[in-house]
Amino acid sequence: GLDDTFAPMGFRDASGQIVGFDIDLAKEMAARNGWELEFQPIDWSMKETELNAGNIDLIWNGYTITELRKEMVNFSTPYLANAQVVVVLKDSPITNLNDLIGKSVATQAESSSLDAARAEVGFIESLKDGKLIEYATFTDVFNDLESKRSEAIIVDEVMARYYMNNKGEDNYRVLEEDLGPEEFGIGVRKSDEDLLKEINDTLEDMKADGKYDEIYEKW
């Protein structure tokens, strides 16, 4: 299960094919373990429900490890470091988190970006109307910033850097202050202990033999 708009982890290219860092990682893992693999786009806000209902078998798409999510799924060992950053347009007067007081800020619904904002005591309450603007995808979030409906956005750094690199880094600015470091993991059902071990063992092998680094460099 994946959000097929979350570049560079899993997204659709110009021809509509699902590609990305996590896609290549999953394909390699599937090949090594003899899995039949299907990439299933889902409503990201329903990811744990989809997993535990049996509609998907893995959540694998820049899935941030959090304490709340650990209550619903089991995570693989972390495989990529990330952070939650604040992005503004280049000419914005906003330079730090304190400057966001009273400003309109957007992020993705039910994302780790939203979780990070909620974890900052009093942060959301200090924003315009005392709330974050929420969209279904981070593509919508960036569009909101570009149209100046929002004055800042909270985004996964991995996704933000990739998006900015493709859209023109000179158009944006990332604040030096962020909302904290985090790590990506692969989510499995609590009952799938054998599958989790298989995933962790294969991740370890791929890092040891250089295949992980090869995929990392590509994306």
Contacts in CASP RR format, 6 or more apart in sequence:
PFRMAT RR
TARGET T0000
AUTHOR 0000-0000-0000
METHOD contacts of the structure
MODEL  1
GLDDTFAPMGFRDASGQIVGFDIDLAKEMAARNGWELEFQPIDWSMKETE
LNAGNIDLIWNGYTITELRKEMVNFSTPYLANAQVVVVLKDSPITNLNDL
IGKSVATQAESSSLDAARAEVGFIESLKDGKLIEYATFTDVFNDLESKRS
EAIIVDEVMARYYMNNKGEDNYRVLEEDLGPEEFGIGVRKSDEDLLKEIN
DTLEDMKADGKYDEIYEKW
1 39 0 8 1.000
1 40 0 8 1.000
1 41 0 8 1.000
1 42 0 8 1.000
1 47 0 8 1.000
1 50 0 8 1.000
1 51 0 8 1.000
1 56 0 8 1.000
1 58 0 8 1.000
1 59 0 8 1.000
1 60 0 8 1.000
1 61 0 8 1.000
2 9 0 8 1.000
2 10 0 8 1.000
2 18 0 8 1.000
2 22 0 8 1.000
2 39 0 8 1.000
2 40 0 8 1.000
2 41 0 8 1.000
2 42 0 8 1.000
2 59 0 8 1.000
2 60 0 8 1.000
2 61 0 8 1.000
3 10 0 8 1.000
3 41 0 8 1.000
3 42 0 8 1.000
3 44 0 8 1.000
3 61 0 8 1.000
3 137 0 8 1.000
4 10 0 8 1.000
4 11 0 8 1.000
4 12 0 8 1.000
4 18 0 8 1.000
4 39 0 8 1.000
4 41 0 8 1.000
5 11 0 8 1.000
5 12 0 8 1.000
5 137 0 8 1.000
5 138 0 8 1.000
5 139 0 8 1.000
6 61 0 8 1.000
6 62 0 8 1.000
6 137 0 8 1.000
6 138 0 8 1.000
6 156 0 8 1.000
6 159 0 8 1.000
7 20 0 8 1.000
7 159 0 8 1.000
7 162 0 8 1.000
7 163 0 8 1.000
7 166 0 8 1.000
8 20 0 8 1.000
8 21 0 8 1.000
8 158 0 8 1.000
8 159 0 8 1.000
8 162 0 8 1.000
8 219 0 8 1.000
9 20 0 8 1.000
9 21 0 8 1.000
9 22 0 8 1.000
9 23 0 8 1.000
9 61 0 8 1.000
9 62 0 8 1.000
9 158 0 8 1.000
9 159 0 8 1.000
9 184 0 8 1.000
10 18 0 8 1.000
10 19 0 8 1.000
10 20 0 8 1.000
10 21 0 8 1.000
10 22 0 8 1.000
10 23 0 8 1.000
10 61 0 8 1.000
10 62 0 8 1.000
11 18 0 8 1.000
11 19 0 8 1.000
11 20 0 8 1.000
12 18 0 8 1.000
12 19 0 8 1.000
13 19 0 8 1.000
18 39 0 8 1.000
18 41 0 8 1.000
20 219 0 8 1.000
21 80 0 8 1.000
21 215 0 8 1.000
21 216 0 8 1.000
21 218 0 8 1.000
21 219 0 8 1.000
22 60 0 8 1.000
22 61 0 8 1.000
22 62 0 8 1.000
23 39 0 8 1.000
24 215 0 8 1.000
24 218 0 8 1.000
24 219 0 8 1.000
25 60 0 8 1.000
25 79 0 8 1.000
25 206 0 8 1.000
25 212 0 8 1.000
25 215 0 8 1.000
26 37 0 8 1.000
26 39 0 8 1.000
26 58 0 8 1.000
26 60 0 8 1.000
27 37 0 8 1.000
28 206 0 8 1.000
28 211 0 8 1.000
28 215 0 8 1.000
29 35 0 8 1.000
29 199 0 8 1.000
29 202 0 8 1.000
29 203 0 8 1.000
29 206 0 8 1.000
30 36 0 8 1.000
30 37 0 8 1.000
32 202 0 8 1.000
32 205 0 8 1.000
32 206 0 8 1.000
33 198 0 8 1.000
33 202 0 8 1.000
40 55 0 8 1.000
40 56 0 8 1.000
42 50 0 8 1.000
42 55 0 8 1.000
42 56 0 8 1.000
43 50 0 8 1.000
43 136 0 8 1.000
44 108 0 8 1.000
44 109 0 8 1.000
44 110 0 8 1.000
44 111 0 8 1.000
44 136 0 8 1.000
44 137 0 8 1.000
45 109 0 8 1.000
45 110 0 8 1.000
45 136 0 8 1.000
47 59 0 8 1.000
47 63 0 8 1.000
47 110 0 8 1.000
48 59 0 8 1.000
48 69 0 8 1.000
48 72 0 8 1.000
48 73 0 8 1.000
50 56 0 8 1.000
50 59 0 8 1.000
51 57 0 8 1.000
51 58 0 8 1.000
51 59 0 8 1.000
51 73 0 8 1.000
51 187 0 8 1.000
51 188 0 8 1.000
51 189 0 8 1.000
52 72 0 8 1.000
52 73 0 8 1.000
52 189 0 8 1.000
54 189 0 8 1.000
57 188 0 8 1.000
57 189 0 8 1.000
57 192 0 8 1.000
57 195 0 8 1.000
58 186 0 8 1.000
58 187 0 8 1.000
58 188 0 8 1.000
59 73 0 8 1.000
59 186 0 8 1.000
59 187 0 8 1.000
59 188 0 8 1.000
60 185 0 8 1.000
60 186 0 8 1.000
60 187 0 8 1.000
62 80 0 8 1.000
62 82 0 8 1.000
62 156 0 8 1.000
62 158 0 8 1.000
62 184 0 8 1.000
62 185 0 8 1.000
63 69 0 8 1.000
63 75 0 8 1.000
63 184 0 8 1.000
63 185 0 8 1.000
63 186 0 8 1.000
63 187 0 8 1.000
64 82 0 8 1.000
64 112 0 8 1.000
64 115 0 8 1.000
64 156 0 8 1.000
64 182 0 8 1.000
64 183 0 8 1.000
64 184 0 8 1.000
64 185 0 8 1.000
65 75 0 8 1.000
65 78 0 8 1.000
65 182 0 8 1.000
65 183 0 8 1.000
65 184 0 8 1.000
65 185 0 8 1.000
66 112 0 8 1.000
66 115 0 8 1.000
66 182 0 8 1.000
68 115 0 8 1.000
69 75 0 8 1.000
73 187 0 8 1.000
73 188 0 8 1.000
73 189 0 8 1.000
73 190 0 8 1.000
74 187 0 8 1.000
74 188 0 8 1.000
74 189 0 8 1.000
74 190 0 8 1.000
74 192 0 8 1.000
74 193 0 8 1.000
74 196 0 8 1.000
75 185 0 8 1.000
75 186 0 8 1.000
75 187 0 8 1.000
75 188 0 8 1.000
76 185 0 8 1.000
76 186 0 8 1.000
76 187 0 8 1.000
76 188 0 8 1.000
76 196 0 8 1.000
76 199 0 8 1.000
76 200 0 8 1.000
76 203 0 8 1.000
77 185 0 8 1.000
77 200 0 8 1.000
77 203 0 8 1.000
77 204 0 8 1.000
78 183 0 8 1.000
78 184 0 8 1.000
78 185 0 8 1.000
79 183 0 8 1.000
79 184 0 8 1.000
79 185 0 8 1.000
79 186 0 8 1.000
79 203 0 8 1.000
79 212 0 8 1.000
80 158 0 8 1.000
80 183 0 8 1.000
80 184 0 8 1.000
80 185 0 8 1.000
81 181 0 8 1.000
81 182 0 8 1.000
81 183 0 8 1.000
81 184 0 8 1.000
82 156 0 8 1.000
82 157 0 8 1.000
82 158 0 8 1.000
82 181 0 8 1.000
82 182 0 8 1.000
82 183 0 8 1.000
82 184 0 8 1.000
83 156 0 8 1.000
83 157 0 8 1.000
83 178 0 8 1.000
83 179 0 8 1.000
83 180 0 8 1.000
83 181 0 8 1.000
83 182 0 8 1.000
84 112 0 8 1.000
84 113 0 8 1.000
84 116 0 8 1.000
84 117 0 8 1.000
84 154 0 8 1.000
84 155 0 8 1.000
84 156 0 8 1.000
84 157 0 8 1.000
84 178 0 8 1.000
84 179 0 8 1.000
84 180 0 8 1.000
84 182 0 8 1.000
85 154 0 8 1.000
85 155 0 8 1.000
85 156 0 8 1.000
85 157 0 8 1.000
85 160 0 8 1.000
85 174 0 8 1.000
85 175 0 8 1.000
85 178 0 8 1.000
85 179 0 8 1.000
86 94 0 8 1.000
86 97 0 8 1.000
86 100 0 8 1.000
86 105 0 8 1.000
86 152 0 8 1.000
86 153 0 8 1.000
86 154 0 8 1.000
86 174 0 8 1.000
86 175 0 8 1.000
86 177 0 8 1.000
86 178 0 8 1.000
86 179 0 8 1.000
87 142 0 8 1.000
87 145 0 8 1.000
87 152 0 8 1.000
87 153 0 8 1.000
87 154 0 8 1.000
87 155 0 8 1.000
87 160 0 8 1.000
87 164 0 8 1.000
87 172 0 8 1.000
87 173 0 8 1.000
87 174 0 8 1.000
87 175 0 8 1.000
88 94 0 8 1.000
88 145 0 8 1.000
88 151 0 8 1.000
88 152 0 8 1.000
88 153 0 8 1.000
88 172 0 8 1.000
88 173 0 8 1.000
88 175 0 8 1.000
89 145 0 8 1.000
89 146 0 8 1.000
89 148 0 8 1.000
89 171 0 8 1.000
89 172 0 8 1.000
89 173 0 8 1.000
90 170 0 8 1.000
90 171 0 8 1.000
90 172 0 8 1.000
90 173 0 8 1.000
92 151 0 8 1.000
92 152 0 8 1.000
92 173 0 8 1.000
93 99 0 8 1.000
94 100 0 8 1.000
94 103 0 8 1.000
94 151 0 8 1.000
94 152 0 8 1.000
94 175 0 8 1.000
95 175 0 8 1.000
96 175 0 8 1.000
96 176 0 8 1.000
96 177 0 8 1.000
97 123 0 8 1.000
97 175 0 8 1.000
97 177 0 8 1.000
97 179 0 8 1.000
100 123 0 8 1.000
100 126 0 8 1.000
100 127 0 8 1.000
100 151 0 8 1.000
100 152 0 8 1.000
101 126 0 8 1.000
101 127 0 8 1.000
102 126 0 8 1.000
102 127 0 8 1.000
102 128 0 8 1.000
103 127 0 8 1.000
103 128 0 8 1.000
103 151 0 8 1.000
103 152 0 8 1.000
104 127 0 8 1.000
104 128 0 8 1.000
104 129 0 8 1.000
104 133 0 8 1.000
104 149 0 8 1.000
104 150 0 8 1.000
104 151 0 8 1.000
104 152 0 8 1.000
105 117 0 8 1.000
105 127 0 8 1.000
105 128 0 8 1.000
105 132 0 8 1.000
105 133 0 8 1.000
105 150 0 8 1.000
105 151 0 8 1.000
105 152 0 8 1.000
105 153 0 8 1.000
105 154 0 8 1.000
106 132 0 8 1.000
106 133 0 8 1.000
106 134 0 8 1.000
106 135 0 8 1.000
106 141 0 8 1.000
106 144 0 8 1.000
106 145 0 8 1.000
106 149 0 8 1.000
106 150 0 8 1.000
106 152 0 8 1.000
106 153 0 8 1.000
106 154 0 8 1.000
107 113 0 8 1.000
107 114 0 8 1.000
107 117 0 8 1.000
107 132 0 8 1.000
107 133 0 8 1.000
107 134 0 8 1.000
107 135 0 8 1.000
107 141 0 8 1.000
107 153 0 8 1.000
107 154 0 8 1.000
107 155 0 8 1.000
108 114 0 8 1.000
108 134 0 8 1.000
108 135 0 8 1.000
108 136 0 8 1.000
108 137 0 8 1.000
108 138 0 8 1.000
108 140 0 8 1.000
108 141 0 8 1.000
108 155 0 8 1.000
109 134 0 8 1.000
109 135 0 8 1.000
109 136 0 8 1.000
111 138 0 8 1.000
111 156 0 8 1.000
112 156 0 8 1.000
112 182 0 8 1.000
113 154 0 8 1.000
113 155 0 8 1.000
113 156 0 8 1.000
113 179 0 8 1.000
114 132 0 8 1.000
114 134 0 8 1.000
114 154 0 8 1.000
116 154 0 8 1.000
116 179 0 8 1.000
116 180 0 8 1.000
116 182 0 8 1.000
117 123 0 8 1.000
117 124 0 8 1.000
117 132 0 8 1.000
117 154 0 8 1.000
117 179 0 8 1.000
118 124 0 8 1.000
119 179 0 8 1.000
120 179 0 8 1.000
124 130 0 8 1.000
124 131 0 8 1.000
124 132 0 8 1.000
132 154 0 8 1.000
133 144 0 8 1.000
133 149 0 8 1.000
133 150 0 8 1.000
135 141 0 8 1.000
135 144 0 8 1.000
138 155 0 8 1.000
138 156 0 8 1.000
138 159 0 8 1.000
138 163 0 8 1.000
141 150 0 8 1.000
141 153 0 8 1.000
141 155 0 8 1.000
142 153 0 8 1.000
142 155 0 8 1.000
142 163 0 8 1.000
142 167 0 8 1.000
144 150 0 8 1.000
144 153 0 8 1.000
145 151 0 8 1.000
145 152 0 8 1.000
145 153 0 8 1.000
146 171 0 8 1.000
152 175 0 8 1.000
154 179 0 8 1.000
155 163 0 8 1.000
157 174 0 8 1.000
157 178 0 8 1.000
158 184 0 8 1.000
160 174 0 8 1.000
162 219 0 8 1.000
164 171 0 8 1.000
164 172 0 8 1.000
164 174 0 8 1.000
186 199 0 8 1.000
188 195 0 8 1.000
188 196 0 8 1.000
188 199 0 8 1.000
203 212 0 8 1.000
206 212 0 8 1.000
207 213 0 8 1.000
END
